[in-house]
Amino acid sequence: MPTDGLVAVNVYAVEDGERLVLIDGGWAVPEARARLDRALADLDADVRAVSRILVTHAHRDHYTLAVQLRREVGTPIGLGAGERPALLALTEQWQGSLRAQRDVLRAAGAEPLLRELEALGGSQGPPDGYEPPDEWLEPGRIELAERTLEVVATPGHTQGHVVFRDPDAGVLFAGDHVLPHITPSIGFEPVPMVSPLRDFLASLDALRRLPDTVLLPAHGGPAPSVHGRIDELVAHHDARLAEMRAAVGALGGATAFEVAAGVGWTRRQRRFAELDVFNRMLAVTETVAHLTVLVDTGAVVRSGDEPVRYAPAPAGR
C-alpha cells in the first residue's frame, strides 16, 4: 500500500473446487497487482482461476483492484448492500460527498483543519476505480461450489461493511471490522452516518454472540480468537469514551475539534498536532463519533450548530 502507514492489505484466496474465490481485492496499484500475480502463481493459478471476488467494504485498498480485475477478465464482484450510498457518492454524487465532509468538519469546529485541506487542493472529480458491483450482498448464506460462507453485516467502519464466516473451516474473514493490533477508523464516510460508533459497537456485540473462530483480518496476521479481540476493542472504546468525557469536563465545554486536540492518538499517545492532516481529519471525525455516543447516553449535552459544542451533563441527569 503506497504512502500508507498500514503497509499492506490481506487478500485471501479460498479454494472452491477447481476455482478460487478472493476475499477482498486489494488496491489498484502496480505493486499490489504484481504481488497478487506472484501469490496466485504460488498456487499454480492466475487471475483467470478466480470465479468471484467478495469484498468486505468499498475502501480503495479493498475494492479498486477487484474492479481492475473485472475490467481485465470479467471476474464478478460482490459487495455489501449497505455500501450502495457510498458507491453512489463516490461515482455520481462526488461533489455532494465533498460538501458533506466539509459540513462535518465545520460542525466539529475544525475550520483551521478544513482550510489546510482546501489549501492542499485534491481531486477535481470522482476517484478512479469505483464502479458498482455485480451483486449487492445481503446478510445470509453464499453457496459456493464446495463450501458455504455466511455474510454478516457489520456497519461501523463503513456503513455497509460485511464479514464472511466459514463455520465449517472455523474462520472469519473480518475485513477491517476486527483488526488484531489496531482499531479501525470510525466516522469518516462519503455519506456521514448518524452514529457510526454506536453501530460499530452493536456489530461487535452481534459477532461476539456467534461461535468463536480464528480471526483472518485485512491488516495484520491471523489471531486465534475473534471473541478475544472483540473484548479488547470494546474495552478500548470504553476507555476512549471515558477519556473524551473527561476532556469535555476539563475544558468546561468544547467543540469536537478542541476535544480531539486534548486527547492522545495512536497506541503511542501522539499529540494531535503531530498527526498529518489526513489523520487529524480522521481524529476529528472519530471524536465526533465518540461524543455522539456520550450525548446518546446522557453523559454530555450538545448545543449549537456550526460549530456544535459539548458540555458536561448537569448533575442529576
C-alpha positions in Angstrom: 0.0 0.0 0.0 1.9 3.1 -1.2 2.1 6.2 1.0 0.0 4.5 3.7 1.1 3.6 7.3 -0.7 0.2 7.1 1.9 -1.1 4.6 -0.2 -4.0 3.3 -3.8 -5.3 2.9 -4.5 -9.0 3.0 -6.3 -10.7 0.1 -7.4 -14.2 0.8 -7.7 -16.9 -1.9 -10.3 -19.5 -0.9 -10.1 -22.9 -2.7 -13.5 -23.8 -4.1 -13.3 -26.9 -6.3 -11.2 -26.1 -9.3 -11.6 -22.4 -8.9 -10.6 -19.7 -6.3 -12.7 -17.1 -4.6 -11.0 -14.0 -3.4 -11.9 -12.2 -0.2 -11.2 -8.5 -0.8 -9.4 -7.4 -3.9 -6.6 -5.0 -2.9 -5.6 -1.6 -4.0 -5.3 -1.0 -7.8 -1.6 0.0 -7.9 1.1 -1.9 -9.9 2.9 -3.1 -6.8 -0.2 -4.8 -5.5 -1.2 -6.4 -8.8 2.3 -7.8 -9.2 2.2 -9.2 -5.6 -1.2 -10.8 -6.3 0.0 -12.4 -9.5 3.1 -13.9 -7.7 0.9 -15.2 -4.9 -1.5 -16.8 -7.3 1.3 -18.3 -9.2 2.5 -20.0 -6.0 -0.9 -21.7 -6.0 -0.4 -22.8 -9.7 -3.1 -20.3 -10.7 -3.7 -16.9 -12.2 -6.5 -14.3 -12.1 -8.5 -16.3 -14.7 -8.9 -19.0 -12.0 -10.8 -16.6 -9.8 -14.5 -17.2 -10.0 -15.6 -14.2 -8.0 -14.4 -11.6 -5.6 -16.2 -10.9 -2.3 -15.3 -7.5 -0.9 -15.8 -6.5 2.8 -16.2 -2.8 2.1 -15.6 -0.1 -0.6 -12.4 1.5 0.6 -9.8 1.8 -2.1 -7.4 -0.7 -0.6 -10.1 -3.4 -0.7 -12.2 -2.6 -3.7 -10.3 -0.9 -6.5 -8.1 -3.9 -7.6 -11.2 -6.0 -7.7 -12.6 -3.5 -10.2 -9.4 -3.7 -12.3 -9.5 -7.5 -12.4 -13.1 -7.3 -13.6 -12.2 -5.0 -16.3 -9.4 -7.3 -17.5 -11.0 -10.8 -17.2 -14.7 -10.2 -16.2 -14.5 -11.6 -12.6 -17.8 -10.7 -10.9 -17.7 -8.6 -7.6 -20.0 -8.9 -4.6 -20.2 -6.1 -2.1 -22.4 -5.5 0.9 -25.7 -3.8 0.0 -25.1 -1.2 2.7 -22.3 0.3 0.7 -24.7 1.4 -2.1 -24.9 5.1 -0.8 -21.1 5.3 -0.5 -20.6 4.0 -4.1 -23.2 6.4 -5.4 -21.4 9.3 -3.6 -18.0 8.2 -5.0 -19.3 8.0 -8.6 -22.4 10.0 -9.3 -22.6 12.5 -6.4 -18.9 13.2 -5.8 -19.3 17.0 -5.2 -22.2 16.4 -2.8 -19.9 14.0 -0.9 -17.2 16.6 -0.6 -19.8 19.1 0.7 -21.0 16.6 3.3 -17.5 16.1 4.6 -16.9 19.9 4.8 -20.2 20.2 6.7 -19.0 17.6 9.2 -15.7 19.5 9.8 -17.5 22.8 10.2 -19.9 21.4 12.7 -16.9 20.0 14.6 -15.3 23.5 14.8 -12.5 22.3 12.6 -12.3 25.3 10.3 -8.4 25.5 10.6 -8.2 21.9 9.5 -10.7 22.5 6.7 -8.6 25.4 5.4 -5.5 23.2 5.4 -7.3 20.5 3.4 -8.6 23.0 0.9 -5.1 24.5 0.5 -3.8 21.1 -0.5 -6.2 21.0 -3.4 -7.2 17.5 -4.3 -9.2 15.6 -6.9 -11.3 17.6 -9.3 -13.6 14.6 -9.9 -14.5 11.1 -8.7 -11.6 8.8 -7.9 -10.9 6.2 -10.5 -11.5 2.5 -9.7 -15.0 2.8 -8.3 -17.9 1.1 -10.2 -21.0 -0.7 -8.9 -20.5 -4.4 -8.0 -22.2 -7.2 -9.9 -24.1 -8.3 -6.8 -25.2 -6.4 -3.7 -24.8 -8.8 -0.8 -27.4 -9.2 1.9 -26.8 -11.0 5.2 -27.2 -14.7 4.8 -25.6 -17.7 3.1 -23.5 -17.7 0.0 -23.4 -21.2 -1.6 -20.1 -21.7 -3.4 -19.2 -24.8 -5.4 -17.9 -26.7 -2.4 -18.4 -24.6 0.6 -20.8 -22.2 2.3 -19.9 -18.7 3.5 -22.1 -16.6 5.8 -22.4 -12.9 5.1 -22.7 -10.9 8.4 -23.5 -7.1 8.2 -21.0 -5.2 10.5 -21.6 -1.5 10.0 -19.3 0.9 11.8 -16.0 1.3 9.9 -18.2 1.9 6.9 -22.0 1.8 6.6 -22.1 -1.3 4.5 -19.1 -3.3 5.9 -19.7 -7.1 5.9 -17.6 -10.0 7.2 -17.6 -13.5 5.8 -17.7 -16.5 8.2 -16.7 -20.0 7.1 -18.2 -22.0 10.0 -17.0 -25.4 8.7 -13.4 -24.2 8.5 -13.7 -22.2 11.7 -12.5 -18.9 10.3 -13.8 -15.3 10.0 -12.7 -13.1 7.1 -13.1 -9.9 9.1 -12.0 -7.1 6.7 -11.4 -4.0 8.8 -14.1 -4.7 11.4 -11.9 -6.7 13.7 -8.2 -6.0 13.4 -5.5 -7.7 15.6 -3.3 -4.7 16.5 -5.1 -1.5 15.7 -8.7 -0.2 15.9 -10.4 0.7 12.6 -11.2 4.3 11.9 -14.8 5.3 12.8 -16.8 8.1 11.3 -15.1 9.0 8.0 -17.5 8.3 5.2 -18.6 9.8 1.9 -22.1 9.7 3.3 -21.9 10.5 7.1 -23.6 8.0 9.4 -25.8 9.1 12.3 -23.9 7.2 15.0 -21.1 5.1 13.5 -19.5 4.2 16.9 -22.9 3.0 18.2 -23.3 0.9 15.0 -19.7 -0.5 15.3 -20.2 -1.5 19.0 -23.5 -3.1 18.2 -21.8 -5.0 15.3 -19.1 -6.2 17.6 -21.7 -7.4 20.1 -23.6 -9.3 17.4 -20.4 -11.0 16.2 -19.5 -11.8 19.8 -22.7 -13.8 20.1 -21.7 -16.1 17.3 -19.4 -19.1 17.9 -15.8 -18.1 18.2 -13.5 -18.7 15.2 -9.9 -17.9 14.1 -9.6 -14.2 13.0 -8.4 -13.6 9.5 -8.1 -9.8 9.3 -7.5 -7.4 6.4 -4.4 -5.9 8.1 -2.0 -7.9 10.2 -1.7 -11.6 10.8 -4.2 -14.2 11.9 -5.3 -14.4 15.6 -6.7 -17.4 17.4 -9.9 -15.8 18.7 -12.3 -13.3 17.3 -14.0 -13.1 20.7 -10.8 -12.3 22.5 -10.0 -9.4 20.1 -13.6 -8.1 20.3 -13.3 -7.9 24.1 -10.2 -5.8 23.7 -11.8 -3.5 21.2 -14.8 -2.9 23.4 -12.6 -2.2 26.3 -10.6 0.3 24.2 -13.7 2.2 23.2 -14.9 2.3 26.8 -11.6 3.9 27.8 -11.8 6.4 24.9 -15.4 7.4 25.8 -14.2 8.0 29.4 -11.2 9.9 28.2 -13.3 12.2 25.9 -15.9 12.7 28.6 -13.1 13.8 31.0 -11.7 16.1 28.3 -15.1 17.8 27.9 -15.3 18.3 31.6 -11.8 19.7 31.9 -12.4 22.1 29.1 -15.8 23.1 30.6 -17.4 22.6 27.2 -15.7 22.3 23.8 -16.1 21.6 20.1 -15.1 18.2 18.8 -12.0 19.8 17.3 -11.0 21.0 20.7 -11.6 17.7 22.3 -9.6 15.9 19.6 -6.7 18.3 20.3 -6.9 17.5 24.0 -6.5 13.7 23.9 -3.7 11.4 22.7 -3.8 9.5 19.4 -2.5 6.1 18.3 -1.0 3.5 20.6 1.9 5.9 21.2 -0.5 8.6 22.5 0.8 11.1 20.0 -0.3 14.7 20.3 -3.0 15.8 17.8 -0.7 18.4 16.3 1.9 15.7 15.5 -0.5 13.9 13.1 -0.6 14.6 9.4 -3.5 16.5 8.0 -5.4 13.4 6.8 -5.0 11.6 10.2 -6.1 14.8 12.0 -9.3 14.7 9.9 -9.8 11.1 10.9 -9.2 12.0 14.6 -11.8 14.7 14.4 -14.5 12.5 12.8 -13.7 9.7 15.3 -14.0 12.3 18.2 -17.4 13.3 16.8 -18.4 9.6 16.8 -17.5 9.2 20.5 -19.2 12.4 21.5 -22.3 11.4 19.7 -22.5 8.2 21.9 -21.8 10.2 25.0 -24.8 12.5 24.1 -27.0 9.5 23.5 -26.1 8.0 26.9 -26.7 11.4 28.6 -23.1 11.8 29.7 -22.7 15.1 27.9 -25.0 17.6 26.2 -24.7 19.3 22.9 -25.7 22.7 21.7 -25.4 24.9 18.7 -25.0 24.0 15.0 -21.8 25.5 13.4 -19.9 24.7 15.5 -21.6 22.1 17.8 -20.4 22.4 21.4 -20.4 19.7 24.0 -20.6 20.3 27.8 -20.8 18.1 30.9 -24.3 16.9 31.6 -25.9 18.8 34.5 -25.6 17.0 37.9 -28.5 14.6 38.5 -29.1 13.8 34.8 
